Amino acid sequence: MHLDPWAILTAFGLIFLAELPDKTMFASLAMGTRMRPLYVWFGTSSAFIVHVAIAVGAGSLIGLLPDWIVKLVSASLFAFGAFMLLRSGGGDDDEDGGTKTVTGFWPVYSTAFMAVFISEWGDLTQITTANLAASNGTWSTAIGSAAALMSVSALALLAGRFIAKRVPLKTVQRIGGLCMLGLAVWTLVEIFTG
């Protein structure tokens, strides 16, 4: 097992920026206002770890293809992610739903787990994780991606209100989109220079 610190940081940075303005952050914030935040974090983190494992597994299969095809697919996925982030609005904060309070570890854990597990299928971060795993290594990507997703959930639970009031989500989306666009261009350049 080889761990590449640069690949871990790349995965962490990209996934963190992509997930920050995502509906899952707002769902974590909403659940944290009605449920015990630590229990919510355990539930969301478990769901994220399952999704990272699935995405990394898919990325490992992609990694069996010839290098230029992997890079072309990676560049396309990065470009798609950049397009999605740069064109989307900040209106994903309608996840509030009802006001019923859930108590007890297992009810809170399972509620948080299922909310994230269901909502993250085919999400930009899952696609990005698979893409990074194909080109940057399985374990490094898994560690960076899982840490980023768990950090965003913790951030939403601890300081979500502050972020929502003071940092425009559109700005965060643009930064993430520009980073992904840069990676798409970089990956295309690698096809022709590598």
N, C-alpha and C positions, 0 to 999 in steps of 0.2 A: 504494500500500500504506500503510494507516494503522495505526499501532501505538498502542494505548491502554494506558498503564502500569497503570491500575486493572484492566483486563480481564486483563492478563498476571498480575498479583498474585492476582486472584480465581481464575483457572484454576490457578495454581501451588498456592495454599493448599488449594483443594478437592481437587485430584487428589492432592496430597501426603498429606493426611489420609486420603483414601479408600484409597490404595495402601499406606500404612504397615502396617496390620495384614493385608494381603492375602497370599494364598499365594505370590505371586510374590516378595515380599520374603524369605520363608523359603526358597524355591527358590534365590534368589540367594545367600543365606547358606550353604545346603547345598553348592551348587556351588563357592562360594568356599573352602570347607574342603578340597575335593578337587582343585580346579583353580586355575590361576593367576588371582587376582582381577581383574587388569587385562584379561585376555582375556575373562573372564566378563562384565565390565562392557561391553566393546565389543559382545559378542553380545547382551546384554540391551538395551542402548541402541539398537542397530540395530532390534531387533524392536519396541521401544516407538515409535520414530520411524515405522515402517511403520504401526503401529496408530493413531497420532495422525493420520497423513495420511488413512487410511481414515475415521476418525471425523470429522475436520474436513470431508472431502468430503461425508459424509452430512449433517453439520450445515449445510453450505452449501446443499444441496438443500432441507432443511427451511426454511431462511431465505427461500426463494422464496414460501412461503405467506403469507397475510395475517398481520399483526402479532399480532392477538389469538389466532389459532390457534397460532402459534409460542409465545406466552407461556403458553397453556393447556397445550400439550404439554410445555413446559419445566417448568412448575409440577408437572405430573404426574410427570415423570421425576425431578425433585428430591425430590418426596414419596416416590416409590418407592425412590430411593437412600437417603433418610433411614430409611425402614422397614427396608430391608435391613441397614443399618449398626447401627441400634438394636436389632434383634432377633437379630442373629447373635452367635455365641459366638466365643471366641478360639481355636478348635481347628483352625486351618488349618496347624498346624506339622508335619503328618505327611508332608511332601514329601521326606523324607530318602532313601528308596529304597535302592539298593545302595551299595556302598562302592568301586567300581572307580574308579581314578584315570585321568583323561583328560589327556594332555599334548599340547603343540604348539599353535600359535595356531589353525589352521583347525579341528582337532577340537574344541577348547574353544569357539571362537567359534560354530561351527555347533550344538553341543550347547546352549549358552546361548540362542542365537537361537531355535532350534526349541522349546525348553522354554517360553520366554516367548511366542513367536508363537502357539503352539497354545493355551496356557492363558489368554490374554487375550481371546479371541474372546467378545464379548457380555458382557465384564466390566463391572462398575459404572463403572470409570474410563473405559472406551471410550464407554459410554452418556453419561456426564457430559460428556466432551469434545465429543461430537456436539451435545449440548444447549447447551453454552456457545458453541460455534461458531455455532449458529443465532441466538443472541441477542447475543453480545459481540464478534463479529468473528472471521474465520478465522485471520489471522496471529497476532493477540494470543493467542488460545486455543491455537493450535498451539505457540507459543513457551513459554507458561506450562505447558501440559500436558506437553510433552516434557521441559522442565527439571525438573518435579516427578518424573516417572517415572524419569528418569536419576538424579536426586538420591536417590530412595528406594533404587534399586539400589546406588548407591555407598555409601549409608549402611548398607545391609545387609551389603555386603562389608567395610566398614571397622569398623563398630561394632555389628553385628547382635547379637552375644552380650551386649553391655552393655544394649541396649534390651530384649532378651528377658528379661533377669534383673531389670531395675529399673523398667521402665515397663509397667504393666498394659495389654495390648492392648485390653482391654474399655474402658478409659478413652479411648484414642485413637479407638476406634470410636464411642463416645458423642459425643465432641467433633465428629467428622466428621459424624455423623448429625444432631446439633443444628444445625450450620452448614447442611446441606442442607435441613433442615426450615425454617430461617429464610429461605433463598433461595426455597423453594416458596411460603411465605406472601408474601414480598416480590413475587414475580412475579405472584401472584394479585392483589395490591393494585394493581400496575401496570396490569393489564387494566382495572380499574374506575376508576382515577384518571387513566390516560393517554389 
